[in-house]
Amino acid sequence: MYAAFKRHARVPAIAELGIEALVKDIRDFAGYFCAMALGSEADPELAHAFQDLRELKVEVAYPFLLELYDDYRSGLLSKEELASVVRLVEAYVFRRAICAIPPNSLNKTFATFGKVLKKDRYLESILAHFLSLPSYRRFPSDDEFRRDVQTRDLYNFRSRSYWLRRMENFGRKERVPVDEYTIEHILPQSDNDAVKLPESWRAALGADWERIWTNYRHTLGNLTLTGYNSEYSNRPFAEKRDMVGGFRESPLRLNAGLGQLEAWTEESIKLRAARLASQAEEVWAAPKLAPDILEAYRPNTAAAGYRIEDHPNLLAPGMRQLFEAFRTEVLKLDACVSEEFLKLYVAYKAETNFVDVIPQAKRLRLTLNMKFADITDPRGLCRDVSGMGRWGNGDVELNLGSTDELPYVLGLVRQSFERQMGDGTDL
């Protein structure tokens, strides 16, 4: 960090401004960081948004948000737009966690976000980028999120107090102090021991009680908030509903409708889960843009006019068969992988090229876009071509001469692809 800062300070454009300007810049951004990460934000709307982001522990988004906060303070971005972006980041991270999408690509996603900003159309360009993220980096759709949030174990979810608070207070001006309440399993969790589930509950659920208890007790439809957790204990549903402080009297939005139910069954749990899932779509809203506007942001991927026919070495029967087998497997790595024929080689890209194919008369020469020291190659097929001026991108080169070698070679290609997709940074 220190070495990087020294290089930054010596950039001519920065150095010309002088030490005082550099120190002022550090002070300003330190203040922005305190507002976001340490709770010093004075504006109530932004303070609530930053608090929710902190609960999700999305530190990887701070560099991106620091740029936006600087533009907000300079008047380039309105407060409402900044709040909207923070909520989008929150929704993006939470939806992905619910949908069990690995978080290891988040650092790269946010690190490159600033490059796509169009500051004359600030919020629009951010919405478009979120909607354009490929496959493993995608912003989960409403259908995907609604499906998974109903079945996920949300009680053992790391941020369970966060999601309950967000759902209870969404749209409220008078916020409920959720920290004063505890989580209630309507169908008792019974200390995670099915043997202890009271007989009254087994009878109410019927012969299939154990499956229902196992599948639903920690899910959205069965969880709520209460100040009467110890009084509720493992009582039958009717008693929880009608007692003093029971569901009939609860002022909490999460308990809406429970006081009108006659029984708590599998169907009741599923219906409540579906209703709450629809609300969750609004709490953690997905970005939306008109199709014509989104289309204007899509990159022009039209190739430079080159096709497979422009590579004579790929037209010979044996080489064509080998190439087709290779390209089929590489394109199956992920839906975000694209193929581009260039003048001298064929590129396979995700974020950028991860493997390039240089067709030769009797083999395919492959270049992997990674450092030679990072490749794991037990058979020793790869060689270091750093600084050699070869066609293709990266420091690792190997040859593919037959389909028998394909499984092992694809393992090497996958290393380059996965390294590009994310470096393993977790939340």
N, C-alpha and C positions, 0 to 999 in steps of 0.2 A: 504493500500500500504506500509506504513511504517512497520507495523508488518510483512508483507510478506517479505520485504527486510531484516529485522533483522533475520528471519529464514533462508533466503538464505545465509546471511553472516556467519551464524554459522554452515553451513554444513561443515563437516571436510575438504573435498577436497578444498573448497573455503577458509576456515579459514587458512589452511596451507600456502596458497599463500601470505597472508599478506594484510594489509590495502592498501598499495601502489598499488598492482596489482588490487585490487577491485575498487579503485578509477579510475585507468587507464581504466578498463573495462567500467565503467560508462561514462567516458569522450569519449571513442571511440564510444559507442552506441548513446550517445547524438549527436555526429557528424553525425552519419548515419541518425538519426532521422531528424536533421536539413536539410540534403541533400534531404530527401524525402518529409518532411512535411512543411518545411519553405523556400524551394527554393534556398538552398545554393549549390546544385550540380553543379560541374564545367563542367562535360562532357555534351556536347549539346544533344546527343541522350538520355541519361538517364534523363537529365533535362526536356526535352519535355515529356517523358513518365511519370515522376513524376508529372509534371504540370497537365496532363490530368487526372491522378488518383486523384489529389487534387480536381479538379473540380467536380468529382463524389462523393467526400466526403466519401471515403472508409477507414475511420480510422481503422475499424476492421481488415484490412489486414496488418497494420503496424507491429505487432509482428512477423508475418510470414515473411514479407519482410525484417525485421531487421536481421533475421538469414541469409537470402540469401545475404544481403548486406555485412555482416561480412565475409561470405565465398567468396564473390567477392573480397573484399579487401585483403583477405589472399591468393588469387589465386586459390581457389578450384572451383570457378564458373567464367566463362568468362563474359566480359561486354555484349557481344551479347546475351548470355544465360540469364543474369539478365534482360536485356531489353525485351527479349521475354516473360519472366515470368510476368513482370509488365504489358505488353500488354495483356497477357492472363487474368490476374486479372481484368484489365479494361474491356475487352470484356465480361467476365463472369458477372460482375456486371451490365454493360449496357444492355446486352441482356436480363438478367433477369428482369430489370426494364421495358424494352420495352414489354416483354411478361407478365408483371403484375404478376410476381411470388413474393410473400411476402418476404421481406428481413430479417425476424426475425431469420433465421437460419444462416446468414452469419458469425456471430461472432464465432459460434461453428465450422463451416466449416473451417475457417482460423485458429482457435485455435488448431485444431487437425491436420492441414496439415503437420506440421513438423514431425509427427510420421511416415508418409508414405514415407518420402524422402529416396531415395537410392543415396547417394552422389557419388557413382562411376558411376551412370547413372542419373545424376541430373535432367536435363531437361526432359528426357524420363519418369522418375518416376512422375514428376509433370503433364505431359500430360496425362499419364495413370490414375492418380487420378482424374483429371478433367473429363475424359471420363467415369469414373466409379461411379461418384456421383449419388445417387439414386433420382428418382422422384422429390420431392419438392426441392432438392438441385442440380438438374441437370444443366448442361451447355446446354442452349437451342440449339437445332439443327438448321442447316441452314434453313430448311423448316419452322420451327416454327418461327424463327426470321424474315425471309423474309415475311411471311404472316402478322405478327403483326406490323412490322415497316411500312407497307404500310397503315394501317388503324388506327394506334394510333394517338391521338391528340398530335402532337409534338410541337405545338405552346405554349400550356400551360404546357408542360413538364418542370420539374424543371431545367433541364440542357440544354435548347434549344440552347444557344449560344455555348455550348460545342460541341454538335453533328454537328452543322453547320460548325464550325471551323474544326473539325476532318475530315469531308467529303471533304471540300474544300482543305485542305492542305495535305491530304493523298498522299504520294508518291512525294510530292514537295520538292525540295531543296530550292527553293525561296518561302518562306512561305508568304501567304497573311495575312495582318493584319486585321483579320475579325472584330476586335473591332471597326474598322473605318466604318463598314457597318451596315445597319439595316435590319431587317427581312421584306421581301416583300411577301404579299399574292397576287399571280397572279390573282386569282379570289378574288376580294376584301372581306375583313372581314366586312367592313361597320359598324364598331363600334358595332359588335355583334347584329345588329338590321336588320332583314331581310327586313323591310319596307324601309330601306334606300339603299338597293341595287339598283343601277341605272337602269333605264329602258333599256338602251343599253345592259347591262349584262343579264337582264331577257330575252330579245329577243334573244340574242345569245345562251343562254342555253335552251330555249324552254319552253314548258308548264310545264316541271318537274323541273324548275329552283330552287324551294325552297328546294326540297329533295337534289339536287346536292350541293347547297350552304351549307346546314346543314351538310351533310355527309362528304364533302371533303375540306372545306375551311381551316381547321387547320391541314391537313394531309401532309405527305411527298411530294406527287406529286404536291401540290399547294404552297409550301413554297420555298423561295430562298433568296438570299442576294442582296442588291443593295446599291449604294450610292446616289440614286435618289428617295428615298421613297416619299418625299413630292411632287416631280414633277410628279411621277406616279399617286399618289392619287388613285381615283377610275376610271381612264380612261379606255376606251375599250382596249381589248388586242392588237389590231392592232396599236394603238397609243403608248402603252407601248413598243411594239416591234420596231417601226420605229423612235421614237423620238430621239433627241440627248441624248446619254447616255442610250438608250433603249437596249432591249435584243439583237438586232443585233450587237451592238458594245461592249457588255459586255465581259471583259476578264476573268470573273469568270468561273470556271469549272461547278459550279452548274447551270449556265445558258446555258450550251452547248445545242444546238438544239432548244432553244426557238425562236431564230431568224429566223428559217426556217419554223415555223408553220403558217398556214393560220388562224387558230382559236383556241380558248382555250375552250375545251369541256370536258364533263365527260370522254370520251375516252382518250383525251389528258392527263388528270390528271392521269388516271390509267396507261397509258403507261409510263409516266415519273416516276411514283412511282415504277413501276416494275423495270425500269432501275436503279434507284437510290438504290433500295433495293438490287439488285445484287452487286452494288458497296459497300453497307454497309456490306455485308457478308465478303468482303475483309478487310474493315477498322477494323471491330471488328471480326476478324477471329476466328473460332472455332478450338480447338485442333484436331490434326490428328495423328493417329498412325496406322501402319500396323496391321491387325487383329491378326496375330500370336504373335506380340509383346504385344499387349493389353491383349491377352488371358493369357500370362505368368504372368501378374500382378493380375489377378483375384484370389481372395482368394479361398483356397480349402474348399468348404462348405460341403464336404462329411460328413455325420453324422457318429457317432461312431458305426453304425450297429444297432441302436435301432429303433424300429418301434412301431406302435400303438399296435401290438400284444404282445409287451413286457410289456404292462400295463393291467393286467387282469381286473382291475376295470373299464376300458373303454370299455370292451367287452360285459358287461351286457346290454341288450336291452335299458333300460331306460337311463343309463349313456352314452351309445354310442350316443343316439339321442341328449342328452343335450350337449355333447362335440362337436358333428358335428355342431350343431346350433351356439355354441360359436365360434369355430374355423372359420366358414364361415364368421361371422361378423367381427372378428378381422383381418382376412386376407384382408377384403375389406376396411380397414382403409386407406391403401395406397399400391401402387405397390411395395414399398421398404420393406414391412413387410415379414419376413420369419419365417418358423416354423421349430423347431428342436426337435426331440424326444431324450431325455436323459434317463439315467437309472432310475431316481427317479421322474422326472417331464418333462413337455413339455414347451419349451421356445418359446416365440414370440419376434422377434428382429427387430429393425430398425438400429440405430447405435449400440445398444447393447440390452440386454433384457429389455423390458418395462413391460411385464407381464409373469409370470410363472404359470403353472397349475399343481398342485399336485393332481392326481386322488385319490379319496377315494371311499369307498363302496357306499355311498348314496349322494355324493355331489362332487363338484370340489372346492378345496381350491386354491384361487388365491393370488398371491403375486405381488403387484405393486411396481415397482422400483422407489420409490420417498419417500421423507420425510413425516412422518405422519402429520406434521403441515401444509403441502402444499395441502393436499387433501380436496376437498369440498364434503362433504357427508351429506346432510340434513337428510337422514334416519338413519344415525348412524350405517351402516352395517360394517364399517371398524374398525379394531383395530390396535393399535401400537405394533409391534413385534420387534422393534429395540433392538438389543443385546440379542435376545432370541435363536439364533442359529437354526432358522428354515430353511428348504429347500426353495430355491428360492432367488431372489434378491430384496432388498428393505425393507422398514420399515412398509409397509401397507399390511394387510392381510384381506381377506373377503371370504365368502363362496357363491357359486352359487349352489342352490339345485333344481331349476326348470326353465323352459323356461319363465315362467311369470316374473321372476326376471331379465331376460336377458337385456331388454332395459335400466334399471337403472344401472345395473352392467357395461354394455358397456360404459355408460357415465363416470363411474369411470375409466375404462381402458383407455378411450380416453384422460383423463387428464394426465395419465402417458405417453402416446404416444406423446401428444403435448408438454409436458414439455421436453421430450427428444429431440424433433425436433428443438426446439428453445425457447429462454427465452424472446422473445418479443423485443430484441434489434433492433432498426430501424437505417436506414442510416441517 
